[in-house]
Amino acid sequence: MQDDTLRIDRSAKTLRTLALERMREAIMDFHFQPGERLVERPLCDQLGVSRSVVREVLRQLEAEGLVQMIPGHGPAVAKPDIGRTDEIYELRALLEGIAARACAQSATNGQLAVLEHALGELFEAWASGKPPAVMRATT
């Protein structure tokens, strides 16, 4: 007989994942302003995590384009780049079209219900006129 008392719950979020979600949300809610420096020590204190976790989170946010590394100054909240944004949305439109077609061909009723709910939340967020709400709804 197998003893499952020591089994790790793989569905639980890691401290890194929780810190990443909190930082991403803080940036999208403008808790940190575009161009604002992100200093590790205060972030450690605010998030209640170690410096290594903060560094990993900042690297991930940099990969996502939410943080930029400024030579000689360290990480800062990325400032919007309209040219890059246009490129991203053009590429995204192509990829989302392909994904939508694949979904339409194979989605279950349960998946369609989840998508319908998400679309309703997106319309509500758009109607609110609050960009952070729209960004959250699109995730």
Residue pairs with C-beta under 8 A, 6 or more apart in sequence:
13 21
15 49
15 53
16 53
16 56
16 57
19 47
19 49
19 53
19 54
19 57
20 56
20 57
20 60
20 61
22 47
23 43
23 47
23 57
23 58
23 61
24 61
24 64
24 66
25 136
26 32
27 61
27 66
27 67
27 77
28 66
28 132
28 135
28 136
29 132
30 132
32 38
32 77
33 77
34 77
34 78
34 79
34 80
35 76
35 77
35 79
36 76
36 77
37 70
37 73
37 74
37 75
37 76
38 58
38 67
38 74
38 75
38 76
38 77
39 74
40 51
40 54
40 55
40 58
40 74
41 51
43 54
44 50
44 51
44 54
47 53
47 54
58 67
58 75
61 67
62 68
62 69
62 75
65 78
65 84
65 88
66 77
66 78
67 75
67 76
67 77
67 78
68 75
68 76
68 77
68 78
68 79
69 75
69 76
70 76
103 111
103 115
107 115
118 137
121 137
122 134
122 137
122 138
124 137
125 133
125 134
125 136
125 137
126 134
126 137
128 134
